[in-house]
């Protein structure tokens, strides 16, 4: 097999069907590709409906369905498909992670694979993610660090411009280029990278797994590239509920779930060690306090998720310590408070 596309669904059957429908015409032109669809702990009715739709539309010719219970998060859901494929009789040359809240524009998959074929030195490649109207989303990022955490808390334009070289969010590139990391919403990974780095880190559950993977691939000599010729619509936050958009009106952000903070804590400690993690935690809080005050005084307080500072502090090294912990799976936790 040349390409395995992995799509994970969790109680979002309609979104997932729309994503798969956007792939259908592409798959007809790529007999060397296959989709591994993982239903990741959905309620039985939703999982049954998804599997029935795949069969009813004749998609089971190019889709294999895996069902999990309980939900193992983005990492566990993808790994449940990737692990057996890599040790199977026909392991893929490439694995493409594709969010179920995406719509694949014509030719997007083939553009990525053609690029990877032409550049055997590249380990990971990602698409240009965009809104339904074609507006580009930031899809090529810099690695997080102390400076970026301070800026993320402060949110002040002049400071952001001063610290731009160290920021996570970078200007959207117009040309194909190397970047630090790309989102797991559309990430194509070479088989040699999986052999060198392994599969996604199950300890993350979800969030920070993509930056972690690209960072560890880069440390092993496998760079990440951004390929804007591959265009994919991304309905940001539609699966996780981290943002809520209705009729183009962005509503007050929801409270950030605990597993996001735990994933951030794991990423920094695992990759940067205790000293840099402590400095990053201090940097965010040092920026957030004056930034929050400024936003309140200027009437912009609604842009901050509720309880952000106290939630951040409770998941910082000053409370949780310096041990690298796995993220608590909310599907298994008795108390998600």
C-alpha positions in Angstrom: 0.0 0.0 0.0 1.3 3.4 -0.8 -1.0 5.6 1.4 -3.1 5.0 4.4 -5.4 7.9 5.3 -6.6 7.7 9.0 -9.8 9.4 10.0 -11.1 9.3 13.6 -14.7 9.8 14.5 -16.2 10.5 17.9 -20.0 11.1 18.0 -19.7 13.3 14.9 -21.2 11.1 12.2 -22.4 13.8 9.9 -19.1 15.6 10.0 -17.2 12.4 9.3 -19.5 11.4 6.4 -19.0 14.8 4.8 -15.2 14.4 5.1 -15.4 10.9 3.6 -17.6 12.1 0.8 -15.0 14.7 -0.1 -12.5 11.9 -0.5 -14.6 9.6 -2.6 -13.8 11.0 -6.0 -10.1 11.2 -5.1 -10.0 7.6 -4.0 -11.3 6.5 -7.3 -8.1 7.9 -8.9 -5.8 6.5 -6.3 -6.0 2.7 -6.2 -2.8 2.6 -4.1 -4.6 4.4 -1.2 -6.9 3.2 1.6 -8.8 4.8 4.4 -8.6 3.5 7.9 -11.7 4.8 9.7 -11.7 4.6 13.5 -14.9 5.1 15.5 -13.4 6.2 18.7 -15.9 5.2 21.4 -19.0 6.9 20.0 -22.4 5.9 21.4 -23.6 2.7 19.7 -26.2 4.4 17.6 -23.7 6.8 16.1 -21.1 4.1 15.5 -23.7 1.9 13.9 -25.0 4.7 11.7 -21.5 5.6 10.5 -20.7 2.0 9.6 -24.0 1.6 7.9 -23.4 4.7 5.8 -20.0 3.4 4.7 -21.6 0.2 3.5 -24.6 1.8 2.0 -22.6 4.1 -0.2 -20.2 1.4 -1.3 -17.3 3.0 0.4 -16.2 -0.2 2.1 -14.2 -0.9 -1.0 -11.7 1.7 0.1 -12.5 2.0 3.8 -11.8 -0.3 6.7 -13.6 0.4 10.0 -12.1 0.0 13.4 -14.4 0.4 16.5 -13.0 1.3 19.9 -14.5 1.5 23.3 -13.9 3.8 25.2 -12.7 6.9 23.4 -8.9 6.8 23.4 -8.4 10.4 22.2 -6.9 11.6 18.9 -3.6 9.8 19.6 -5.1 6.5 20.7 -7.7 6.5 17.9 -5.1 7.1 15.2 -2.6 4.6 16.7 -5.3 1.9 16.7 -5.2 2.1 12.9 -1.5 2.9 12.3 0.0 0.2 14.6 -1.5 -2.9 12.9 -1.0 -1.3 9.4 2.7 -0.9 9.9 3.2 -4.5 10.9 0.7 -5.9 8.4 1.4 -7.7 5.1 1.2 -4.5 3.1 2.5 -1.6 5.2 2.0 1.9 3.8 4.7 4.1 2.4 2.9 7.1 3.9 0.3 7.6 6.6 -1.9 10.7 6.4 -3.7 11.9 9.5 -6.9 13.6 8.5 -9.4 15.2 10.9 -13.0 14.3 10.4 -13.9 18.0 10.5 -12.2 18.6 7.2 -13.4 18.7 3.6 -10.7 17.7 1.1 -10.5 19.9 -2.0 -9.8 18.1 -5.4 -6.2 17.0 -5.8 -5.2 17.9 -2.2 -4.1 14.4 -1.3 -2.2 13.7 -4.5 -0.3 17.0 -4.2 1.1 15.9 -0.8 2.1 12.5 -2.0 3.7 13.8 -5.2 5.7 16.2 -3.1 6.8 13.5 -0.7 7.8 11.3 -3.6 10.0 14.1 -5.0 11.6 14.9 -1.7 12.8 11.7 0.0 14.6 13.9 2.6 11.3 15.3 3.9 9.7 13.4 6.8 6.3 15.1 7.3 4.2 17.3 5.0 1.1 19.3 5.7 -1.7 21.0 3.8 -2.9 24.6 3.6 -5.9 24.6 5.9 -8.6 27.1 5.2 -12.1 28.3 5.9 -15.0 27.3 3.7 -14.6 30.6 1.8 -11.0 30.0 1.1 -9.5 32.2 3.8 -6.2 30.6 4.9 -5.8 29.4 8.4 -2.4 29.4 10.1 -1.1 25.9 9.2 2.7 26.3 9.6 3.9 27.0 13.1 7.0 27.7 15.1 7.9 25.6 18.1 6.6 26.8 21.4 9.0 28.3 24.0 9.3 30.8 26.8 8.9 33.9 24.6 5.9 32.5 22.8 4.2 31.6 26.1 4.7 35.2 27.4 3.2 36.6 24.2 0.3 34.1 24.4 -0.6 35.4 27.8 0.0 39.1 27.0 -1.6 39.4 23.6 -0.2 42.8 22.9 0.5 43.8 19.2 3.8 45.7 19.6 5.2 42.9 21.8 4.0 40.2 19.4 5.8 42.0 16.5 9.0 42.3 18.5 8.9 38.6 19.4 7.7 37.3 16.0 10.7 35.1 15.2 10.0 33.1 18.4 6.2 33.0 18.0 4.2 29.8 17.5 1.7 31.5 15.1 3.6 32.7 12.0 2.5 34.6 8.9 0.8 32.3 6.4 3.4 31.3 3.8 2.4 31.6 0.1 5.0 29.1 -1.1 6.0 25.6 -0.2 8.5 25.8 2.6 10.1 24.2 5.6 8.4 24.8 8.9 8.7 23.7 12.5 5.4 21.8 12.7 2.0 21.5 11.1 -1.4 20.5 12.6 -2.5 16.9 12.8 -5.6 17.9 10.9 -3.7 17.1 7.7 -0.3 15.5 8.3 1.4 13.1 6.0 4.2 11.0 7.6 6.8 8.9 5.7 7.0 5.3 6.9 10.7 5.7 7.8 9.7 8.5 10.2 7.3 6.1 11.9 10.0 3.5 12.2 12.4 6.1 13.7 10.0 8.1 15.9 7.2 5.6 16.5 3.5 6.3 16.4 1.8 9.3 18.2 2.5 9.5 21.9 -0.6 8.0 23.6 0.2 9.9 26.7 -1.1 13.1 25.1 -4.7 11.9 24.5 -5.3 14.9 22.3 -3.6 18.3 21.7 0.1 19.0 21.5 0.6 15.6 19.9 1.3 17.2 16.5 4.0 19.6 17.7 5.5 16.8 19.8 5.7 14.5 16.8 7.2 17.1 14.5 9.7 18.1 17.1 10.9 14.6 17.7 11.0 13.9 14.0 13.2 17.0 13.5 15.5 15.9 16.2 16.0 12.6 14.3 16.8 14.5 11.0 13.3 14.4 9.5 12.1 18.0 8.6 8.5 19.1 8.3 7.3 21.0 5.2 4.2 23.1 4.5 2.6 22.5 1.0 0.0 25.1 0.2 -0.9 23.5 -3.1 -2.7 20.9 -1.0 -5.9 22.7 0.1 -8.2 21.4 2.8 -11.1 23.1 4.5 -10.9 22.8 8.2 -14.0 23.5 10.4 -11.9 24.6 13.4 -13.0 23.2 16.7 -16.1 21.5 15.3 -15.1 18.2 16.8 -13.8 19.2 20.2 -16.1 22.2 20.9 -13.1 24.4 21.9 -14.8 27.2 19.9 -18.4 27.7 18.9 -19.3 29.5 15.7 -22.8 30.1 14.5 -23.9 32.2 11.6 -20.4 33.7 11.4 -20.7 35.1 15.0 -17.9 33.9 17.3 -19.3 33.4 20.8 -17.5 33.5 24.1 -14.8 30.8 24.3 -15.7 27.8 26.3 -13.7 26.9 29.4 -10.5 25.1 28.3 -10.7 21.4 29.2 -8.3 20.0 31.8 -6.8 17.6 29.3 -5.5 20.6 27.2 -3.5 21.9 30.2 -2.3 18.4 31.0 -1.1 17.9 27.4 0.7 21.2 27.5 2.4 20.2 30.8 3.5 16.9 29.3 4.8 18.5 26.1 7.0 21.0 27.8 8.4 18.7 30.5 8.9 15.8 28.0 10.7 17.9 25.4 12.3 20.8 27.3 12.9 19.6 30.8 11.9 21.1 34.2 13.8 24.5 34.1 12.5 25.6 30.7 9.0 24.4 31.6 9.0 26.4 34.8 10.2 29.5 32.9 7.5 28.9 30.3 4.8 28.6 33.0 6.0 31.8 34.6 6.2 33.6 31.3 2.6 32.8 30.5 1.3 33.9 33.8 3.5 37.0 33.8 2.0 38.0 30.5 -1.6 37.0 31.2 -2.1 39.1 34.4 -1.3 42.5 32.8 -2.8 41.4 29.6 -6.0 40.4 31.2 -6.2 43.7 33.1 -5.7 45.6 29.9 -8.4 43.6 28.1 -10.9 44.2 30.9 -10.2 47.9 30.9 -10.6 48.1 27.2 -13.7 45.9 27.1 -12.0 42.9 25.5 -12.3 40.6 28.4 -14.6 38.2 26.5 -11.8 36.9 24.4 -10.3 34.9 27.3 -11.7 31.5 28.1 -13.4 31.4 31.6 -11.1 30.7 34.6 -8.0 30.6 32.3 -5.5 31.8 34.9 -6.6 29.6 37.8 -6.9 26.6 35.5 -3.4 27.3 34.1 -1.9 27.7 37.5 -3.5 24.5 38.8 -1.9 22.5 35.9 1.5 24.3 36.1 4.7 22.8 37.5 4.1 24.9 40.6 1.1 22.6 41.5 1.6 19.4 39.5 5.4 19.2 39.9 8.0 18.1 37.4 7.0 14.5 36.7 6.1 13.8 33.1 2.5 12.5 33.3 0.1 11.0 30.9 -3.0 13.1 30.2 -6.1 11.9 32.1 -8.5 10.3 29.7 -11.8 12.0 30.4 -13.7 8.8 29.2 -12.0 6.9 32.0 -11.8 9.6 34.8 -14.2 9.3 37.6 -14.0 13.1 38.3 -13.2 15.5 35.5 -13.4 18.5 37.7 
